[in-house]
Amino acid sequence: FLGATRIFSVPLMLFTFVTTVLAFYLAFGKYGSIRLGEGKPEYSNFSYITMMALAALASAAVYWSFTEWAAYYEAPGIHLEPYSVEALEASLGYSFFHWGFATQGPYVLAGVAVAYAVYNKKVSFIKISTVCECMMGDFKYKKIIGKLIDISVVFCIIGAAGVETTFAVQVGVVLVIAAIFTFTSFLGMERGKKTISNLAAGLCILFLLYILFAGPTNFILKNFISSLGWMGDKYLRM
């Protein structure tokens, strides 16, 4: 893991920065007016946002939201002194940075590519590999590359979870994903993914409101504004 970090850290930072710029360009540039799909939207903006946000953040946000600030207090970036006042002030700002534009940029580009391929180019499957195969045109080995992309998804999920990659774990990941997909598909998109996402988002909002008003409200608001400002000031350096 450390070797991969040393090798890919700089390319990854450049990649996330470039994808963030491209995402803003797609949103506010000349391509922002391209309509994805036909007819009226199937779901409300709230349902779309909850489904996308929960798919992007998933359980990682639930776990790291309680512990991430402590990790940055212990090992802060941009040459701050560990366990210092400056590191404590920057800890939440780094959380905002890692869960903000830098994280969402790659998701946005992948989502737009898949949506454009499915709804405008009429690609049959909602998969990155299928989109890539479509972009390759008549390339001889595009099917092989597509299969490699699909296989890499499983390994990326396991690697991101920090679990030892054994055959049993791989089978377990595939079975769990298949079970969830089957369950939500059986209920139907309207009752399945939308209902689960809306319910989860509603519970998250209630939980956050409870923490805000039952906890030290003034401290939470001040710390939120201060950390947001710190991130904005240090964003390019970070």
N, C-alpha and C positions, 0 to 999 in steps of 0.2 A: 504494500500500500504506500509506504513512504517513497519507494522508488518511482511508483507511478505519479505521485505528487510532485516529485522533483522534475520529472520529465515533462509532464503535461500541465503544470501549474500556469506557466506564462501563456502557452497557447489557449488554455481554457479561459483565462481572464480576457484575452483578446477576443476570443469567440463570443463570450457573453456580452462584452461591450459592443461588438459589431452587431450582434443579433438584437440588442436593445435599440440601437440606432435604426436598424432596418424595421423593427416593429413600429416605432414611432413614424417612420417614413410611410409604411403601409397604411397606418391609421390616418395620417393627415396629409399625405401626398396625393398624387394624381390617381393612384390605384385604390384609394380609400373609398371611392364611390362605387366600386364593383359590387354588384349584388350577388350573394351566395345563395342559390336556390331560387325557387319560384313560389308565388303566392304569399299568403300571410304567414308570419312566424308561427310555428307550432306551439311554442311555449312563451311565457312571459319573460321579461328581462331578468327578474329575480330568479326564476327557475334555471335559466341559462347560466347565470353567474354562479349559482350554488353548485350546479352540476360540474362546471368547469373548475371552480375553485376547489371543491372537494376532491375531484380527480387529480388536480395538480398537487395539492398539499397533502391530502390523505393523512395517514397516521404519523407521518414524520413531524408535522407541525404540532400535533398533540404531545408527542414525546419531547421535542426540542424546545417548545415554548416554556417549559418549566426549568430547563437546565442550560440552555444555550448561553444565557448571560453569564453564568458562572464559568463556563468554558472560556469565554472571551476575557473575563476578569483574571483568570489564571494564566491565559496565553493570548494576550491582545495582539492585534496587528499594528502596522505602521510604526514599529519600533517603540511602542509604549511600554512603560515599566510594569511588569506583572504585579498584581495586588496593590496598585497605586490608585489614588483618587481619579487620575485621568483614565486609567483602565476601567474603573467602575462606571465612570460617566459615559465611556465609549461602548460599554458592553451591550446595552440595548440598541444603540445606534448600529452596531454591527449586525444585530439580529434583523433590524429593519432592512439593512443593506442586502443580506443574504436571502431574505424572503420577499424582496421588492422587485424592482425592474430587472435586476441582473438575473433573477431566477425565472421570471415570467417571459423574458424575451425569447428564449428557445421554444417554449411552449406555444407562444403566439405564432411564430413562423411555421412550426409543425402543424398547428391547428388550421392555419389559413391554407397551407398547402394541401392538406387532406380534404378540407371543406371545398376548396376550389376544384379539386380533382373529382370528388364525389358528386357535387351538386351542379357543377358547370361542365365538366368533361365527362360526366356519367361513368366514372370508374365504379366497378361493381362492389369492391370490398373496402371498408374503412380501415386501411392499414398503411403504415408508412412504406412498407415494402411494395405494396401495389402501386402507390403513388410514384415511387422511384422507378418501378418497372415501366410505368406509363411514360415517364420523362425520358427513358432510355431509347424509346422508339423501337427500331429494328435491331438493336444490339443483340448479338448472338447469345451472350451469357447472362442476360438480364434475369432469367428465372432462377439461376443459381445464386446470383447476388441477392435477389429477393428473399430466398430461403435463408441465406446467411444473416440478413437483417432481422428476420423473424426469430432465429435462434439467439442472436445477440441480445434481444429484448429480455429473454428469460435470465440470461447471465447478468445483465445490468440490474434487474430487479433484485436478484440474490446478492450481487456485490454491493448495491446501495444499502441493503439491509444489514450488511456486516456479518452475515452468517456463513459458516464454512460450506463451500460448494460441494456437497456430496450428491450421489445419485438419488438418495431418498429425499433430500431437500428439493432437488429439481422436480421430482415427481410430485412432491407435496405442493409446490408453488403452482404447477400446472393444474393440479386437481382443484385447488382452492379457487383459482381464477375461473376455471371452467364451471365450478359449482355456483359461484356468484353470478356469472354471466347467464347460466341456465335459469337460475332462480328469478333474476330480474327480467329475462326474456319471457319466461312463463307468465309473469304478472303483466307483461306488456310495458312498453316504454312509458305510457302515461301513468300506470300504477306502480311501476317498478323503479327505474332510475330516478324519475322526477320526484316521486313520493319520498323515496329514501333520502335524496339530496335535500329536498325542502325540509324534511323533518330534522335531519342532522344540522342543517344551517340554522333552523329555528332554535334548537337546543343550544347550539354554540352561542347564538346571540343572547339568549336568556342567561347562560352561564357567565358571559362577559359582563352583562349588565349587573348581575348579582355581585361579581367581584368588584366592579366599579363603585357601586353604592354601599355595599356591605364592608368593603375594605377602606383603606386610607385614600379617599377620593381625591383630595387635593394633591397628595403626593403622586398619585397615578397620573393625573392630568399634567402636572408640571414635568414629571419625568418623561412622559410621552412627547410633549412639545419640545423639550430640551434635546432628547435623543433624536427626534426627527430633524431638528435643526442641525445637530452635529453631523448626521449622515449627509445632509445636503451640502454642508460646508466641506466635508472630506471625501465626497463621492468619487471624484476622479482619481484621487490618490489611493483610495481603497481598491 
